[in-house]
Amino acid sequence: MTAVFFLTQGLLPHLSAGASVINISSYFANKMIPKRPSSLYSLSKGALNSLTKSLAFELGPRGIRVNAIAPGTVDTAMRRKTVDNLPAEAKAELKAYVERSYPLGRIGRPGDLAGIAVYLACEEAAWTSGGIFSVDGGYTAG
Ligand SMILES: NC(=O)c1ccc[n+]([C@@H]2O[C@H](COP(=O)([O-])OP(=O)(O)OC[C@H]3O[C@@H](n4cnc5c(N)ncnc54)[C@H](OP(=O)(O)O)[C@@H]3O)[C@@H](O)[C@H]2O)c1
């Protein structure tokens, strides 16, 4: 959260009309998982969502758009670090949780996030700002 704040501030002199800031938030800002303590992570992603919206207002008059992508669980190094160390029973429980909680029945692959990032970066999104875009296989719809 601190990094996003200061990085955006530091880059401002280089951003002009048409620029697009894309923050990476998480479903964890709004939706928790049983037995997965997330207070600090959720706090930082909730703050990131607020920052995204407030910056959309502050930078909009300069023609700069600010949005966030809120992924569901994605199979990356970060996730594997957490899941690989779980006991077999907990891993099986997590797999069953994903299958019943994600309408599309699986967690994401990194490429599943590419389309929204490209969209937000390009001219087709010229009137899109202050949005928090869930890309999560439908998980947060429930
Ligand atoms: N994976 C999920 O399930 C999930 C779900 C929702 C949201 N997210 C969010 O998605 C974002 C990316 O997560 P991820 O799952 O892709 O994590 P990841 O696999 O651990 O990748 C994190 C990336 O950040 C880079 N990085 C870490 N610390 C850095 C630093 N101090 N300076 C510059 N680069 C740094 C790493 O670079 P190196 O490879 O060089 O270390 C790596 O490329 C995070 O904001 C995370 O909260 C992830």
The ligand as an SDF file (V2000), in Angstrom:
LIG
                    3D

 48 52  0  0  0  0  0  0  0  0999 V2000
   -1.9480  -14.8480   -6.3550 N   0  0  0  0  0  0  0  0  0  0  0  0
   -3.1620  -14.5600   -5.8790 C   0  0  0  0  0  0  0  0  0  0  0  0
   -3.9720  -15.4480   -5.5540 O   0  0  0  0  0  0  0  0  0  0  0  0
   -3.5860  -13.1130   -5.7590 C   0  0  0  0  0  0  0  0  0  0  0  0
   -4.9480  -12.8480   -5.5430 C   0  0  0  0  0  0  0  0  0  0  0  0
   -5.3740  -11.5300   -5.4420 C   0  0  0  0  0  0  0  0  0  0  0  0
   -4.4420  -10.4960   -5.5520 C   0  0  0  0  0  0  0  0  0  0  0  0
   -3.1300  -10.7850   -5.7560 N   0  0  0  0  0  0  0  0  0  0  0  0
   -2.1870   -9.6450   -5.8640 C   0  0  0  0  0  0  0  0  0  0  0  0
   -1.5040   -9.7220   -7.0890 O   0  0  0  0  0  0  0  0  0  0  0  0
   -0.2180   -9.0800   -6.9510 C   0  0  0  0  0  0  0  0  0  0  0  0
    0.8430  -10.0060   -7.4920 C   0  0  0  0  0  0  0  0  0  0  0  0
    0.8020  -11.1820   -6.7140 O   0  0  0  0  0  0  0  0  0  0  0  0
    1.3740  -12.5680   -7.2450 P   0  0  0  0  0  0  0  0  0  0  0  0
    0.4610  -13.6290   -6.7560 O   0  0  0  0  0  0  0  0  0  0  0  0
    1.6990  -12.4720   -8.7030 O   0  0  0  0  0  0  0  0  0  0  0  0
    2.7000  -12.6290   -6.3630 O   0  0  0  0  0  0  0  0  0  0  0  0
    4.1160  -13.2420   -6.6960 P   0  0  0  0  0  0  0  0  0  0  0  0
    3.9750  -14.4440   -7.5360 O   0  0  0  0  0  0  0  0  0  0  0  0
    4.8050  -13.3820   -5.3710 O   0  0  0  0  0  0  0  0  0  0  0  0
    4.8170  -12.0980   -7.5490 O   0  0  0  0  0  0  0  0  0  0  0  0
    5.0940  -10.8690   -6.9350 C   0  0  0  0  0  0  0  0  0  0  0  0
    5.9090  -10.0510   -7.9070 C   0  0  0  0  0  0  0  0  0  0  0  0
    6.2470   -8.8170   -7.2610 O   0  0  0  0  0  0  0  0  0  0  0  0
    7.6240   -8.6060   -7.3900 C   0  0  0  0  0  0  0  0  0  0  0  0
    8.1070   -7.8900   -6.1960 N   0  0  0  0  0  0  0  0  0  0  0  0
    7.9730   -8.2720   -4.9020 C   0  0  0  0  0  0  0  0  0  0  0  0
    8.5360   -7.3710   -4.0930 N   0  0  0  0  0  0  0  0  0  0  0  0
    9.0270   -6.3940   -4.8970 C   0  0  0  0  0  0  0  0  0  0  0  0
    9.7130   -5.1800   -4.6510 C   0  0  0  0  0  0  0  0  0  0  0  0
   10.0040   -4.7990   -3.4070 N   0  0  0  0  0  0  0  0  0  0  0  0
   10.0580   -4.4330   -5.7080 N   0  0  0  0  0  0  0  0  0  0  0  0
    9.7550   -4.8080   -6.9650 C   0  0  0  0  0  0  0  0  0  0  0  0
    9.0900   -5.9530   -7.2650 N   0  0  0  0  0  0  0  0  0  0  0  0
    8.7430   -6.7260   -6.2390 C   0  0  0  0  0  0  0  0  0  0  0  0
    8.2530   -9.9720   -7.5150 C   0  0  0  0  0  0  0  0  0  0  0  0
    9.4690   -9.8670   -8.1860 O   0  0  0  0  0  0  0  0  0  0  0  0
   10.5610  -11.0800   -8.1250 P   0  0  0  0  0  0  0  0  0  0  0  0
    9.9840  -12.2250   -8.8840 O   0  0  0  0  0  0  0  0  0  0  0  0
   11.7470  -10.4570   -8.7990 O   0  0  0  0  0  0  0  0  0  0  0  0
   10.7620  -11.3760   -6.6730 O   0  0  0  0  0  0  0  0  0  0  0  0
    7.1920  -10.7230   -8.3270 C   0  0  0  0  0  0  0  0  0  0  0  0
    7.3890  -10.5150   -9.7180 O   0  0  0  0  0  0  0  0  0  0  0  0
   -0.0650   -8.7490   -5.4660 C   0  0  0  0  0  0  0  0  0  0  0  0
   -0.4180   -7.3820   -5.2710 O   0  0  0  0  0  0  0  0  0  0  0  0
   -1.1050   -9.6400   -4.7920 C   0  0  0  0  0  0  0  0  0  0  0  0
   -1.5630   -9.0820   -3.5870 O   0  0  0  0  0  0  0  0  0  0  0  0
   -2.6690  -12.0600   -5.8640 C   0  0  0  0  0  0  0  0  0  0  0  0
  1  2  1  0
  2  3  2  0
  2  4  1  0
  4  5  1  0
  4 48  2  0
  5  6  2  0
  6  7  1  0
  7  8  2  0
  8  9  1  0
  8 48  1  0
  9 10  1  0
  9 46  1  0
 10 11  1  0
 11 12  1  0
 11 44  1  0
 12 13  1  0
 13 14  1  0
 14 15  2  0
 14 16  1  0
 14 17  1  0
 17 18  1  0
 18 19  2  0
 18 20  1  0
 18 21  1  0
 21 22  1  0
 22 23  1  0
 23 24  1  0
 23 42  1  0
 24 25  1  0
 25 26  1  0
 25 36  1  0
 26 27  1  0
 26 35  1  0
 27 28  2  0
 28 29  1  0
 29 30  1  0
 29 35  2  0
 30 31  1  0
 30 32  2  0
 32 33  1  0
 33 34  2  0
 34 35  1  0
 36 37  1  0
 36 42  1  0
 37 38  1  0
 38 39  2  0
 38 40  1  0
 38 41  1  0
 42 43  1  0
 44 45  1  0
 44 46  1  0
 46 47  1  0
M  CHG  2   8   1  16  -1
M  END
$$$$
